[in-house]
Amino acid sequence: METPVALSNRPMNFISQQKLFKWIEQSRQQDLAKVRMLSLRLTDIDLSPLLAAMSSSGGNETQSAWSLYNTELERLDGALRCLPGLEHLTIVPPSRNTSSLLSGIYRSFLSQIPKRCLKLQHLIIHDFETVLEAVPALKRVRKVDFQELIPSPSPSRSPNLLHSRMMADKGKAKDAVVKVEVDTDDG
């Protein structure tokens, strides 16, 4: 478990909302309140419960895709409620080839941020600025920056691509931070 100082001084990075949910469940509320910086990559939800419901015989209770997405939105809202001290938040949206339901959940989640993150100083969204038109509530956040998504290169080209981008940007920035996330968890 992270120490309280570590929680408040370094960004917490999650490769999916499922990883965030799991981490929140395993953390103490007083530690969660100390988190100041968080980065979250949103992913599509697991639709296998729909298949299980269809294949089971005699099940009276049926779930719709919408109910699964709505449940996910409620869980994301609950996660924001558990992190009242957030000051810097980075959101990476789901991949571009998404369903209209996932796009709607993404926009709804973004609209919750100004309501739930009252201490938020800076929001970075890896998306186009046109998101402001779809989610006008974001205008209430003190500072919102948009960063265009860069497609993930193949692993064999990654280092060369990163190097060429750094060389192209040489002189534009004084410092560079390279962050690599590896998911070793099977769950």
C-alpha angles and dihedrals in degrees: 000000000000120000117244091247091053091049093055098039105047135045118260108223124201124185091203140007088249089063089048092050092049092049092049091050090054096046133083118246093237089055092048090054089060095059109112103167127042136169120195131184109202117219135186117270130253108263095184092106086069091056092045091051091050094048096046114090122224095017109148094185113078125186125208127213088246092057090053092050091045090052089052091051090051090051091050090050089050090051091055090050089054091055105056095155097061111137101161121037130177120193124192109193126224116275117290096250093072134141122255088249092056091045089052092050090049092053092044091051091051090051090055094057097080090048097048104032101058094163094049112136101170133023121188117193119188093216141082122293089244086083086083089066092052094041108033091170087078089073087075091066112098095233128008122182126187122210119188114238116251113212113246110255123220112273092248092057097039101094094043093047092048091049093049091049091049091049092048090052094044109136094019095085132030098209136030129197120199115197124188121189121200122187108211094162115107093202 
